[in-house]
Amino acid sequence: MFTSDNNIRLQKHLIGSIIASLFCALFAAVYEAFSFGVFSYFMLFAFVFPLLGCSLPYSILVFINKKSPDLSSLRLWNSGIAALTVGSIIQGVVDIYGTTNSFIIVYWAAGIVFCALGLIKWCLYNKKTVNAFYSQNRQDI
């Protein structure tokens, strides 16, 4: 089976996102163990962002052997998922501590913006490569 450099890069991102999911789950378990019975759903489910946001789409792309997105769109998407994950962990810490913080909204907004930019960049990149492919094949005919 032929594996391109793009697919290898996507596999590395997949492994990194699985490790990030496991780390978030382990961190939440340890933090909850020492929180004297107080828990936060934000802390418990912080692992879901890297799991569903990175591991699932990357594994689908690797499984169907689809060409991976360009590096800048991958970095934007990963930055968005990281911001959402960190925002969830910090919201969990603040909830367990029993206080509020109005600056946590910045994590959610930055995560959504970065994910949207990464998705838009990937769609534009795919459109450009698909158009280049079709124009090249039209010339061959």
PyRosetta script that sets phi, psi and omega in degrees:
from pyrosetta import init, pose_from_sequence

init()
pose = pose_from_sequence("MFTSDNNIRLQKHLIGSIIASLFCALFAAVYEAFSFGVFSYFMLFAFVFPLLGCSLPYSILVFINKKSPDLSSLRLWNSGIAALTVGSIIQGVVDIYGTTNSFIIVYWAAGIVFCALGLIKWCLYNKKTVNAFYSQNRQDI")
pose.set_psi(1, 136.5)
pose.set_omega(1, -179.0)
pose.set_phi(2, -88.2)
pose.set_psi(2, 129.0)
pose.set_omega(2, 177.6)
pose.set_phi(3, -120.4)
pose.set_psi(3, 121.3)
pose.set_omega(3, -178.9)
pose.set_phi(4, -84.0)
pose.set_psi(4, 170.4)
pose.set_omega(4, 177.6)
pose.set_phi(5, -63.6)
pose.set_psi(5, -36.4)
pose.set_omega(5, 178.8)
pose.set_phi(6, -63.5)
pose.set_psi(6, -40.3)
pose.set_omega(6, -180.0)
pose.set_phi(7, -69.2)
pose.set_psi(7, -36.1)
pose.set_omega(7, 176.5)
pose.set_phi(8, -64.8)
pose.set_psi(8, -41.1)
pose.set_omega(8, 177.9)
pose.set_phi(9, -62.5)
pose.set_psi(9, -40.5)
pose.set_omega(9, 179.2)
pose.set_phi(10, -66.7)
pose.set_psi(10, -37.3)
pose.set_omega(10, 176.7)
pose.set_phi(11, -64.7)
pose.set_psi(11, -37.4)
pose.set_omega(11, 176.9)
pose.set_phi(12, -65.5)
pose.set_psi(12, -40.5)
pose.set_omega(12, 176.8)
pose.set_phi(13, -65.8)
pose.set_psi(13, -36.2)
pose.set_omega(13, 177.6)
pose.set_phi(14, -63.2)
pose.set_psi(14, -46.3)
pose.set_omega(14, 179.2)
pose.set_phi(15, -63.6)
pose.set_psi(15, -41.5)
pose.set_omega(15, 178.1)
pose.set_phi(16, -63.0)
pose.set_psi(16, -38.4)
pose.set_omega(16, -179.8)
pose.set_phi(17, -72.3)
pose.set_psi(17, -33.1)
pose.set_omega(17, 175.4)
pose.set_phi(18, -66.5)
pose.set_psi(18, -41.4)
pose.set_omega(18, 177.3)
pose.set_phi(19, -63.8)
pose.set_psi(19, -40.5)
pose.set_omega(19, 178.2)
pose.set_phi(20, -63.8)
pose.set_psi(20, -39.4)
pose.set_omega(20, 177.4)
pose.set_phi(21, -63.5)
pose.set_psi(21, -45.0)
pose.set_omega(21, 178.8)
pose.set_phi(22, -64.1)
pose.set_psi(22, -40.7)
pose.set_omega(22, 178.6)
pose.set_phi(23, -62.5)
pose.set_psi(23, -44.2)
pose.set_omega(23, 179.9)
pose.set_phi(24, -63.7)
pose.set_psi(24, -39.7)
pose.set_omega(24, 178.1)
pose.set_phi(25, -65.9)
pose.set_psi(25, -42.1)
pose.set_omega(25, 178.5)
pose.set_phi(26, -66.9)
pose.set_psi(26, -42.3)
pose.set_omega(26, 178.5)
pose.set_phi(27, -61.6)
pose.set_psi(27, -43.3)
pose.set_omega(27, 179.3)
pose.set_phi(28, -64.9)
pose.set_psi(28, -39.5)
pose.set_omega(28, 179.7)
pose.set_phi(29, -64.8)
pose.set_psi(29, -43.5)
pose.set_omega(29, 179.5)
pose.set_phi(30, -67.7)
pose.set_psi(30, -42.9)
pose.set_omega(30, -179.1)
pose.set_phi(31, -64.7)
pose.set_psi(31, -39.6)
pose.set_omega(31, 179.0)
pose.set_phi(32, -69.0)
pose.set_psi(32, -31.5)
pose.set_omega(32, 179.9)
pose.set_phi(33, -65.8)
pose.set_psi(33, -30.3)
pose.set_omega(33, -178.2)
pose.set_phi(34, -104.4)
pose.set_psi(34, 17.3)
pose.set_omega(34, -177.9)
pose.set_phi(35, -102.0)
pose.set_psi(35, 13.1)
pose.set_omega(35, 174.7)
pose.set_phi(36, 56.2)
pose.set_psi(36, 45.1)
pose.set_omega(36, 174.8)
pose.set_phi(37, 83.7)
pose.set_psi(37, -4.8)
pose.set_omega(37, 177.3)
pose.set_phi(38, -89.8)
pose.set_psi(38, 134.5)
pose.set_omega(38, -179.6)
pose.set_phi(39, -138.1)
pose.set_psi(39, 164.9)
pose.set_omega(39, 178.6)
pose.set_phi(40, -136.9)
pose.set_psi(40, 134.5)
pose.set_omega(40, 177.7)
pose.set_phi(41, -66.7)
pose.set_psi(41, -28.6)
pose.set_omega(41, 176.2)
pose.set_phi(42, -62.6)
pose.set_psi(42, -40.0)
pose.set_omega(42, 178.9)
pose.set_phi(43, -73.0)
pose.set_psi(43, -42.8)
pose.set_omega(43, -177.5)
pose.set_phi(44, -63.1)
pose.set_psi(44, -38.8)
pose.set_omega(44, -174.2)
pose.set_phi(45, -106.2)
pose.set_psi(45, 23.8)
pose.set_omega(45, 177.0)
pose.set_phi(46, -68.0)
pose.set_psi(46, -25.0)
pose.set_omega(46, 179.8)
pose.set_phi(47, -70.2)
pose.set_psi(47, -16.0)
pose.set_omega(47, -176.6)
pose.set_phi(48, -68.0)
pose.set_psi(48, -34.5)
pose.set_omega(48, -178.6)
pose.set_phi(49, -60.6)
pose.set_psi(49, -53.6)
pose.set_omega(49, 178.1)
pose.set_phi(50, -70.3)
pose.set_psi(50, -27.6)
pose.set_omega(50, -179.1)
pose.set_phi(51, -70.4)
pose.set_psi(51, -53.1)
pose.set_omega(51, -178.2)
pose.set_phi(52, -84.4)
pose.set_psi(52, -26.9)
pose.set_omega(52, -177.6)
pose.set_phi(53, -84.4)
pose.set_psi(53, -28.2)
pose.set_omega(53, -178.4)
pose.set_phi(54, -121.3)
pose.set_psi(54, -53.7)
pose.set_omega(54, -173.5)
pose.set_phi(55, -61.6)
pose.set_psi(55, -44.6)
pose.set_omega(55, -178.3)
pose.set_phi(56, -65.9)
pose.set_psi(56, -52.8)
pose.set_omega(56, 179.3)
pose.set_phi(57, -64.5)
pose.set_psi(57, -37.5)
pose.set_omega(57, -179.2)
pose.set_phi(58, -67.6)
pose.set_psi(58, -39.3)
pose.set_omega(58, 178.8)
pose.set_phi(59, -68.3)
pose.set_psi(59, -34.3)
pose.set_omega(59, 175.7)
pose.set_phi(60, -65.4)
pose.set_psi(60, -44.7)
pose.set_omega(60, 179.4)
pose.set_phi(61, -64.4)
pose.set_psi(61, -37.5)
pose.set_omega(61, 177.9)
pose.set_phi(62, -70.1)
pose.set_psi(62, -40.4)
pose.set_omega(62, -177.0)
pose.set_phi(63, -65.4)
pose.set_psi(63, -41.9)
pose.set_omega(63, -179.9)
pose.set_phi(64, -86.1)
pose.set_psi(64, 3.7)
pose.set_omega(64, 178.7)
pose.set_phi(65, 56.1)
pose.set_psi(65, 42.5)
pose.set_omega(65, 178.5)
pose.set_phi(66, -84.4)
pose.set_psi(66, 147.1)
pose.set_omega(66, 177.5)
pose.set_phi(67, -64.0)
pose.set_psi(67, 134.1)
pose.set_omega(67, -176.0)
pose.set_phi(68, -73.8)
pose.set_psi(68, 156.7)
pose.set_omega(68, 175.3)
pose.set_phi(69, -63.3)
pose.set_psi(69, 161.2)
pose.set_omega(69, 178.5)
pose.set_phi(70, -66.8)
pose.set_psi(70, 164.4)
pose.set_omega(70, -171.6)
pose.set_phi(71, -63.7)
pose.set_psi(71, -38.8)
pose.set_omega(71, -177.7)
pose.set_phi(72, -68.6)
pose.set_psi(72, -37.6)
pose.set_omega(72, 177.9)
pose.set_phi(73, -71.4)
pose.set_psi(73, -34.4)
pose.set_omega(73, 174.1)
pose.set_phi(74, -62.9)
pose.set_psi(74, -42.1)
pose.set_omega(74, -179.8)
pose.set_phi(75, -67.5)
pose.set_psi(75, -39.1)
pose.set_omega(75, 176.6)
pose.set_phi(76, -63.4)
pose.set_psi(76, -46.1)
pose.set_omega(76, -179.6)
pose.set_phi(77, -62.4)
pose.set_psi(77, -46.3)
pose.set_omega(77, 179.8)
pose.set_phi(78, -64.1)
pose.set_psi(78, -35.7)
pose.set_omega(78, 176.9)
pose.set_phi(79, -65.4)
pose.set_psi(79, -39.6)
pose.set_omega(79, 177.2)
pose.set_phi(80, -64.1)
pose.set_psi(80, -44.3)
pose.set_omega(80, 178.5)
pose.set_phi(81, -65.3)
pose.set_psi(81, -38.6)
pose.set_omega(81, 178.0)
pose.set_phi(82, -64.4)
pose.set_psi(82, -41.3)
pose.set_omega(82, 179.0)
pose.set_phi(83, -64.8)
pose.set_psi(83, -40.3)
pose.set_omega(83, 177.8)
pose.set_phi(84, -66.2)
pose.set_psi(84, -38.8)
pose.set_omega(84, 179.5)
pose.set_phi(85, -66.8)
pose.set_psi(85, -47.2)
pose.set_omega(85, 179.7)
pose.set_phi(86, -65.4)
pose.set_psi(86, -39.0)
pose.set_omega(86, 176.6)
pose.set_phi(87, -61.5)
pose.set_psi(87, -39.1)
pose.set_omega(87, 178.0)
pose.set_phi(88, -67.1)
pose.set_psi(88, -41.7)
pose.set_omega(88, 178.6)
pose.set_phi(89, -65.2)
pose.set_psi(89, -43.7)
pose.set_omega(89, -179.7)
pose.set_phi(90, -67.2)
pose.set_psi(90, -38.6)
pose.set_omega(90, 175.9)
pose.set_phi(91, -62.2)
pose.set_psi(91, -38.2)
pose.set_omega(91, 176.7)
pose.set_phi(92, -64.8)
pose.set_psi(92, -42.5)
pose.set_omega(92, 178.3)
pose.set_phi(93, -62.2)
pose.set_psi(93, -44.1)
pose.set_omega(93, -179.4)
pose.set_phi(94, -65.8)
pose.set_psi(94, -39.6)
pose.set_omega(94, 177.6)
pose.set_phi(95, -64.8)
pose.set_psi(95, -43.5)
pose.set_omega(95, 180.0)
pose.set_phi(96, -65.6)
pose.set_psi(96, -37.0)
pose.set_omega(96, 178.3)
pose.set_phi(97, -68.2)
pose.set_psi(97, -26.5)
pose.set_omega(97, 176.1)
pose.set_phi(98, 93.0)
pose.set_psi(98, 28.9)
pose.set_omega(98, 179.9)
pose.set_phi(99, -131.8)
pose.set_psi(99, -174.9)
pose.set_omega(99, 177.1)
pose.set_phi(100, -128.9)
pose.set_psi(100, 160.5)
pose.set_omega(100, 177.8)
pose.set_phi(101, -149.6)
pose.set_psi(101, 126.4)
pose.set_omega(101, -176.8)
pose.set_phi(102, -83.7)
pose.set_psi(102, -8.9)
pose.set_omega(102, -178.6)
pose.set_phi(103, -86.2)
pose.set_psi(103, -5.6)
pose.set_omega(103, 179.9)
pose.set_phi(104, -67.8)
pose.set_psi(104, -24.5)
pose.set_omega(104, 178.4)
pose.set_phi(105, -59.6)
pose.set_psi(105, -25.1)
pose.set_omega(105, 178.9)
pose.set_phi(106, -63.0)
pose.set_psi(106, -39.1)
pose.set_omega(106, 178.4)
pose.set_phi(107, -62.9)
pose.set_psi(107, -45.3)
pose.set_omega(107, -179.5)
pose.set_phi(108, -64.7)
pose.set_psi(108, -43.6)
pose.set_omega(108, -179.6)
pose.set_phi(109, -65.8)
pose.set_psi(109, -44.9)
pose.set_omega(109, 179.8)
pose.set_phi(110, -64.2)
pose.set_psi(110, -40.3)
pose.set_omega(110, 178.6)
pose.set_phi(111, -62.7)
pose.set_psi(111, -43.9)
pose.set_omega(111, 179.6)
pose.set_phi(112, -67.0)
pose.set_psi(112, -42.0)
pose.set_omega(112, -179.8)
pose.set_phi(113, -64.5)
pose.set_psi(113, -46.2)
pose.set_omega(113, -179.6)
pose.set_phi(114, -64.6)
pose.set_psi(114, -40.3)
pose.set_omega(114, 177.7)
pose.set_phi(115, -64.6)
pose.set_psi(115, -41.6)
pose.set_omega(115, 178.8)
pose.set_phi(116, -64.3)
pose.set_psi(116, -43.0)
pose.set_omega(116, 178.3)
pose.set_phi(117, -63.8)
pose.set_psi(117, -40.7)
pose.set_omega(117, 177.6)
pose.set_phi(118, -64.2)
pose.set_psi(118, -39.9)
pose.set_omega(118, 178.3)
pose.set_phi(119, -67.7)
pose.set_psi(119, -42.3)
pose.set_omega(119, 177.9)
pose.set_phi(120, -63.8)
pose.set_psi(120, -44.7)
pose.set_omega(120, 179.7)
pose.set_phi(121, -62.4)
pose.set_psi(121, -39.9)
pose.set_omega(121, 179.4)
pose.set_phi(122, -66.7)
pose.set_psi(122, -41.1)
pose.set_omega(122, 177.9)
pose.set_phi(123, -63.6)
pose.set_psi(123, -42.3)
pose.set_omega(123, 177.7)
pose.set_phi(124, -66.0)
pose.set_psi(124, -38.2)
pose.set_omega(124, 178.1)
pose.set_phi(125, -65.2)
pose.set_psi(125, -43.2)
pose.set_omega(125, 178.1)
pose.set_phi(126, -64.0)
pose.set_psi(126, -41.2)
pose.set_omega(126, -179.8)
pose.set_phi(127, -63.0)
pose.set_psi(127, -41.3)
pose.set_omega(127, -179.9)
pose.set_phi(128, -65.6)
pose.set_psi(128, -43.9)
pose.set_omega(128, -179.1)
pose.set_phi(129, -70.7)
pose.set_psi(129, -36.0)
pose.set_omega(129, 177.8)
pose.set_phi(130, -67.0)
pose.set_psi(130, -43.0)
pose.set_omega(130, 177.8)
pose.set_phi(131, -63.6)
pose.set_psi(131, -39.3)
pose.set_omega(131, 178.1)
pose.set_phi(132, -66.1)
pose.set_psi(132, -37.6)
pose.set_omega(132, 179.0)
pose.set_phi(133, -65.3)
pose.set_psi(133, -46.4)
pose.set_omega(133, -178.6)
pose.set_phi(134, -68.4)
pose.set_psi(134, -37.4)
pose.set_omega(134, 178.9)
pose.set_phi(135, -68.3)
pose.set_psi(135, -33.7)
pose.set_omega(135, 177.2)
pose.set_phi(136, -68.7)
pose.set_psi(136, -40.7)
pose.set_omega(136, -179.9)
pose.set_phi(137, -71.2)
pose.set_psi(137, -30.6)
pose.set_omega(137, 176.5)
pose.set_phi(138, -65.9)
pose.set_psi(138, -34.6)
pose.set_omega(138, 179.7)
pose.set_phi(139, -71.9)
pose.set_psi(139, -28.9)
pose.set_omega(139, -179.8)
pose.set_phi(140, -73.5)
pose.set_psi(140, -23.8)
pose.set_omega(140, -175.7)
pose.set_phi(141, -77.8)
pose.dump_pdb("model.pdb")
